[in-house]
Amino acid sequence: MPANSGMKRANGFARFCFVYVNKYIINIFPVVTNMMKIEYDNSQKGQKFVQ
């Protein structure tokens, strides 16, 4: 059944992509939250200076 083996290969590839993306998101999430926090702090400082 060649079609079945193709499905298995695609399934394995999809699983690999899913795991890879999950690892990538887990690694980049703290970086993004840190950047957002810094941006927020900077905007808060800017508002304080304006008032």
Buried (B, 14 or more C-beta within 10 A) or exposed (E): EEEEEEEEEEEEEEEEEEEEEEEEEEEEEEEEEEEEEEEEEEEEEEEEEEE
